Structures are given as C-alpha cells and as structure tokens.
Amino acid sequence: MFHEFATAVTNEKSKTKLTQNEKSTFDIWEESVPKLSNSMASVVFVMCLLFAGVGTIFAGLITKERRKSFITIVVGFLQIVTVALCGIGWLWAVLWGVFMVLKSNPKI
C-alpha cells in the first residue's frame, strides 16, 4: 500500500522539473514532517488513523529533531481543531502519518 503511494509520488515528482527556487508540495511536507524510526512511525500512523491530531502531537513529543518538535505539536492541535470544525483535520492527520512512514523508510 505504501509502496504504491511512494512510487506514485516519486513518479509525479520526477515528471516535474523545478528550478532551485521552486519547491513542490511534497518537498514542503517532507521538510516539515519529523523523521521517526520505522516502528514509531507505524505507531504514529495508526494513532493518526484512530485519533486525528493525537498521533501528530505524540510524534512532536518523541522526535529527536527539536527544530520540528514545536511545529509538529502545533500542527497536531490544529488537526484536532479542524476535525471538530469541519472534519478535514482527519485527512490532514492521515497524510502526516503517511509521510512519517515514508520518511522513516528510505527504501520506499
């Protein structure tokens, strides 16, 4: 499942030639999402599926990348708020969970 998604993202990324000053949406998300171990990324992904925002906050608390910790925690709280207001926070949380899994496994 993740392999097909990663392949699709990689293929789409290779089709688009970007200049040095341009960044794709994938690049921006990749810079924002913390890198976790494979097992922790999988746990966070399941938490994101079940409890939008909680998994992202947990990822922010356990990441070793201090620069991304605060941003990740804030994003988690925003995901909780947007789930309560319009439901889009759940999709946002799942996407962050997917990106954490993809980032944790360089083979994908």
Number of C-alpha atoms within 10 A of each C-alpha: 5 12 11 10 13 16 12 12 13 13 11 11 15 10 9 9 10 11 7 6 5 9 11 12 9 14 11 10 14 16 10 17 22 26 22 22 14 16 12 18 24 18 17 28 25 16 20 28 19 14 18 29 32 20 25 31 23 19 29 25 16 13 18 13 14 13 12 18 22 14 15 24 20 15 21 26 17 17 26 23 16 18 19 12 10 9 14 15 22 21 16 22 29 23 16 26 27 22 22 26 24 22 19 19 14 8 8 14
